[in-house]
Amino acid sequence: MSPHNDLAAPSRWRRLLRRRILVLALVASMTAFSGVAGAATTLHVGSRGAAVKTLQRKLHVQVTGYYGTKTKAAVTRFQRAHGLTADGVAGPATLRALGIRARQASYSSGGASPSSGSGSSTKLPPVLKRIAQCESGGNPRAVSPSGQYRGKYQFDRATWRRWGGSGDPAAAPESVQDRIALKLYRARGTAPWPNCA
């Protein structure tokens, strides 16, 4: 072996070692990334965000980014059609069947489920709670795609103002929305919510 080759061998060995380390680091980072990005989550009434929008697109329902009762119904139909547990919750099996890789769902009311009622101390009759779930999934920040109906009870602005609200119903505290909905319900029953009564 010539002296030139003897000198080149350690240099080649270092380059080869660097490449192997780089490849191992790349594989490790890809594995870690796919572990996060591919981690299935559970989407349900109250969830919102990009994962919900993806779910709605796959189900061919109105894309709002909020998992309300219409999305739940579409998920239930899909689950029945594909032999899954038809509970209306898009868990790991349902998301996989739809080809969705979701990370995490969030709620519009700061991290707690909007249906928890934690943002309001107003005592609501069960029928009004059901109406809120039907109208918006209990989401006080919900806005219909047209923008006409807003908040937990999907008030239009005229009704909101007529019953004592001011500003945007979807921007009002949940307790104010509950109070005005209760006042409207006591005066008119379920008539203002014909689709959810």
Number of C-alpha atoms within 10 A of each C-alpha: 5 6 7 8 9 10 10 10 11 11 11 11 11 11 12 12 12 12 12 12 12 12 12 12 12 12 12 12 12 12 12 12 12 12 12 14 13 13 13 20 17 17 25 23 24 25 25 21 16 17 24 25 18 18 26 22 14 14 16 11 14 14 17 19 19 30 28 23 19 19 27 21 15 17 24 20 16 20 21 14 10 13 9 14 15 18 15 22 20 28 16 17 16 25 21 13 13 17 12 17 19 23 16 18 19 18 19 17 16 8 11 15 20 24 20 11 19 12 17 15 12 14 12 15 10 9 14 20 19 15 22 23 21 20 26 28 28 26 32 28 23 25 21 15 11 7 10 11 20 25 25 29 31 27 25 15 17 10 14 22 15 11 13 12 18 14 10 15 28 21 14 16 14 25 17 18 24 24 19 22 23 18 14 19 17 10 10 11 14 16 12 15 18 8 10 15 14
